[in-house]
Amino acid sequence: LAKVLFGAIPAPVSPVPLILIRIHSILLILLRSSMKIIVYSTKPYDREFLSAAAESTDHRLAFLETRLTSSTAMLAHGHDAVCAFVNDQLDSEVLEVLSQAGIKLIALRCAGFNNVDLPAAKDRGFTVVRVPQYSPHAVAEFAVALLLTLNRNVHRAYGRTRDGNFTLDGLLGFDLHGRTVGVVGTGKIGCEFAKIMHGFGCRLVGLDVHRNPTCEQIGMKYLELEEFLGCTDVISLHCPLTPQTHHLVDHHAVERMKPGVTIINTSRGAVVDTKAVIAGLKSGKIGRLGLDVYEEEGDVFFEDLSNRVISDDTLSRLLTFPNVLITSHQAFFTQEALTQIAETTIRNVSEFAATAQCQNTVT
Ligand code: NAD
């Protein structure tokens, strides 16, 4: 209780939500009941942060390295909740197995929920909860890191100087100051990204189904798709993956972009049609591409395949371009974000255990 009162919970921006979260956590401790949670797709850092977050609860966590798929779902037998991550598969087949295994709660330890068949989950009576917000700075700052690295060829300079090559040929960049930066999805992360780009002296344009007043206050102009694509030097994607945003960046969109455009994707892989951007890179239409997410990342990202042949020819082709930088879904990976993800996940489970409801339920 003392930990909850005096420091285990990260401070949000304003003290009012902080007090509310602490009162909420105290109530959960008073009402506490324990849950057996099976945690899929875990790495050492997941164990560390989730175990720390669960220390003051009675929940029992079982960690599995394997992803949640139709062949691993039966391992959930004997548990109350499944804790899943971005590449775990929660389609109707898996949900059926989880339902038969007696699972009641699906606790996603991420913001996106595109990997869950929500109607199928609802039909089977699951509550699906997520972490709607955690350090938007982590992802926004990483998108800027990809942009700056690509723009100034830092990734190539790193290899060159270590090899004793101190030449500059081929490393020419451009000033970001004065360039037009387009933000697709101007929610929590897109807005933080826009603020950083504003600090660089960029012109800001936005593409979203809702306008964000904070973005407008720093000068962002909202445009329709065609105009947006035609005027942006840099496009950074921060929208969720939905049927409307699936392959938003396709052949048609690439054709309408400015020659030499830089595209950064830290949202979800399938927002980009990978074949279309490969064609754009080959023709020179796309000048630089930074991908932290990839539509077929499920079997590859978070794994060490350095001693194996990569069987995904599309990914292999992408990796050959000097002006493409791929990272494996790493944008969220900061101390602050992992702490907030773990604490919100455990709080979601505690809330469900105590009240059979949760404010972070995905509807
Ligand atoms: P958010 O809900 O705060 O913002 C999303 C924005 O996208 C909203 O403003 C929404 O109106 C907009 N949007 C929805 N449909 C759209 C459409 N058809 N066209 C244009 N805009 C549309 O979410 P957030 O916290 O900013 O996160 C954004 C996304 O970032 C998440 O959905 C997730 O996929 C991704 N993400 C990636 C990482 C990573 O590590 N790479 C980490 C966290 C989140």
Boltz pocket constraint, residues with backbone or C-beta under 6 A from the ligand:
constraints:
  - pocket:
      binder: B
      contacts: [[A, 111], [A, 112], [A, 132], [A, 133], [A, 136], [A, 139], [A, 184], [A, 185], [A, 186], [A, 187], [A, 188], [A, 189], [A, 190], [A, 207], [A, 208], [A, 209], [A, 210], [A, 237], [A, 238], [A, 239], [A, 240], [A, 241], [A, 242], [A, 244], [A, 245], [A, 266], [A, 267], [A, 268], [A, 292], [A, 293], [A, 329], [A, 330], [A, 331], [A, 332], [A, 333]]
      max_distance: 6.0
